[in-house]
Amino acid sequence: MTEERNPKETGMRDVPKNLKPYFLGLLRRGPRWNEIEGPEAAELLPRHLAYLRAKSEGEQSEAGRYIAAGPVLDESDFTGVLLISAETLEAAMALAENDPGVRAGRLAVEVHPVLLPSLDGVQALYANASKMQNGMQNVTQNGKDAER
């Protein structure tokens, strides 16, 4: 004899109990994607990466924060993904739209609400900026010494 299950419970045992609301940001090539000449273009990638880092390392702001962000590696229309923790869709959109790449028109973003298992313990790790600068100075000094 098989055990009968309530239709409302069907499949619920397969759904994680620790679901939390997040927002998925999808970055695409923007209308100015191919504008790669000039000083603004040269400094845009470092500003974009600094923004991603600041919004993932820092405390959650009113707009929210990035749980994770990264590039899409194939040749699709998508260039990157953002996983955002925010109170509202509007706050998540504000966070994503303030990205320097989006503001410059090089990137376009869309944001969607999603339910995922809790990612409270997930954190991107970055190299310490002062260690990186010291390392670069050592490389430069060693390079000069090697030339002599």
MOMO-V18301 format. One record per pair of residues at least 24 apart in sequence whose C-alpha atoms are under 8 Angstrom apart, sorted by the first residue. I is the first residue (numbers start at 1). GAP is how many residues later the second one is. Records with the same first field share a line. If there is no record, write none. Layout:
# MOMO-V18301
I = GAP, GAP
This chain:
# MOMO-V18301
16 = 101
17 = 100
18 = 99, 100
19 = 96, 97, 98, 99
20 = 95, 96, 97, 98
21 = 64, 92, 93, 94, 95
22 = 61, 62, 63, 64, 91, 92, 93, 94
23 = 60, 61, 62, 63, 66, 69, 88, 89, 90, 91
24 = 57, 58, 59, 60, 87, 88, 89, 90
25 = 56, 57, 58, 59, 71, 84, 85, 86, 87
26 = 52, 53, 54, 55, 56, 83, 84, 85
27 = 51, 52, 53, 54, 55, 80, 81, 82, 83
28 = 49, 50, 51, 52, 79, 80, 81
29 = 48, 49, 50, 77, 78, 79
30 = 72, 75, 76, 77, 78
31 = 74, 75, 76, 77
32 = 72, 73, 74, 75
33 = 72, 73, 74
34 = 72
35 = 71
44 = 56, 57
45 = 56
47 = 53
48 = 51, 52, 53
51 = 48, 49
52 = 47
56 = 67, 68
57 = 66, 67
62 = 24, 29
63 = 24, 28, 29, 31, 32
64 = 27, 28, 31
65 = 30
67 = 52, 55, 56, 57
68 = 54, 55, 56
89 = 24
